[in-house]
């Protein structure tokens, strides 16, 4: 009976193998601590189930080819969020855009015994495409599960990856003996003896047809199946675009400053005109009072009342004009500050690439 109903019989068999030899090295005295060659990788897979599913044809002299599969995520600049792509069947694809990063799922599942660690790096064809892997970190002994990798495209090309396409090479290293100080039981010694029958002796040599190749061979192989005929870095064009944006921002800021000054001049002129108008009314009223003081007191009183009403109305209009101009000035000053900051950021930081987001580093362990 299976321990987990979601696990099929084949996988349960692999789990049983792993649990059996997780802490006991079945080839303790037959394989020394070192980088494992293809024969020794195969031996440990058969004994411990550390790679599942396993394909013998994916072995190279001292590494194993792993495929792209499962959940992949990339940053969508248009919608400003992470998008998920599932590569689960033939026909599923991941598009890696220029100057971008994606977090890519890898198949198969790994179950590392306590005495084996792994590292990984890109296949050579992907290296020559101008792609960059997140440094190929060490996966420590005892790890169980699938891995994912950050994949950077630093070129101006757009690359498409298909489900189950070989993406990385994985190497396995056997650590020094564990300092547990325990004596093996008679049953454990028996299991180690039985495991010797699983040891492989077939070593996969480096292919002769891939030796002594020149640079064009690797570049042509890297671009095979793409619509591109060269590999160009995306960084210079991105820096040029950022510089252009900075100049446009500075120009917009200058125009906005000039507009603010014009509005201020208009406000001052309007205020002066209104003040002069009030002064004229006051003067006329004063003159009228002198000329007709002795002749028509009632007429002067009427004019004074009208003058008071005019002054109140003028004050209201003046306050509306000043308040409106203040709002326009505040809005333009805010726009100047934003444009100035944008220009300074793009100009002072030559390493900043427009649209590029800093990748988040995922710890594989």
Secondary structure, 3 states (H helix, E strand, C coil): CCCCCCCCHHHHHHHHHHHHHCCCCCCCCCCCCCECCHHHHHHHHHHHCCEECCCHHHEECCEEEEEECEEEEEEECCCCEEEEEEECCCCCEEEECCCEEEEEEEECEEECCCCEEEEEEECHHHHHCCEEECCCCCECCCCEECCEEEEEECECCCEEEECCCEEEEEEEEECCCCCCCCCCCHHHHHHHHHHHHHCCCCCCCCCHHHCCCCHHHHHHHHHCCCCCCCCCECHHHHHHHHHHHHHHHHHHHHHHHHHHHHHHHHHHHHHHHHHHHHHHHHHHHHHHHHHHCCCCHHHHHHHHHHHHHHHHHHHHHHHHHHHHHHHHHHHHHHHHHHHHHHHHHHHHCCCCCCCCCCCCCCCCC
